């Protein structure tokens, strides 16, 4: 295996000749990425509507109100927006 091939294979440390130390546990680097880091800037977007009863006006029974729901995966929070009509 040539120098270039071993570098492409992802083993540049094998070329240094320095003996490898056994893998040590490092508490600073978690084995599994935390949820807030794994889902950073991932947002689910839903379009929704609901019916609002109208008692003031006898000509209409209800109004349809549209809204947008954002669900942030990193911290499980919701953001609900009702656009102006």
N, C-alpha and C positions, 0 to 999 in steps of 0.2 A: 504494500500500500504506500503510495507516494504521500508526500507532505500535503499536497493540495487535496487529495482524496480524503485524508484523515481530517482535514479542516472542514471539508464539506459534510463529512459524516457526523460532525458535531463533537469530536473528541480532541480538541486542541490541547487539553491538559495532559493527554497521553504522550505528547511529543516533548514535553519539558524535561522528562527524566526524573522529576521530583516524585518521591514515593507518595502514594495517596494515603491520607489518613482515613480511619474508619468514620463513617457518617455519624455525626453527633446531632443530638436533638437540639433544636433551636426554638425556644419559645417565642421569639420575636416574629417568626414566620409561621403562620398557621398552616396546617395541612390542607384544610378546606377553607376556601375563601368565605369570609362572612357575608351575610345576606346583603348588607348595605353596600358592600363593595362589588359583589357579584352582579347585582341588579342596578348598579348606578346608572342613572339617566334612562331607565326603562319605564315607560308609562303606557298603561292601557287606556284607550280612548273609547268611550261608549256614547252613543246618541240616544237620548231618552225623551219621553214626554209623559205628562200626567194630566188628568182632567180636573179642573177646578170648578166646583159648583158655583153657580151664579144665582143669588136670591134677590138681588136688587132689580134685575131687569126681567120682566115677564116674557120677553121675546126670545130669550136664550136660556137654556138649561145649564150649560157648562161651557167652559173655554178650554181649549187645548193649549198647554204651555210646554214649549220645547226647552230642553236643557242638554248640556254636555257634561259628562262625568269623566273625570280623570282619576285613575287609580295608580299611585306611585308604588312600584314593587319594592323599592329599597327600604321603605319604612311603613308600608301598609296604610297609607293615608289616602283620603279622597279629596277631590277638589271639584265642586259642582258649580257650573256657570250657567246662568240663564241669559242668553243673548237678548239685547233690546229689540223690540218689535215695533 
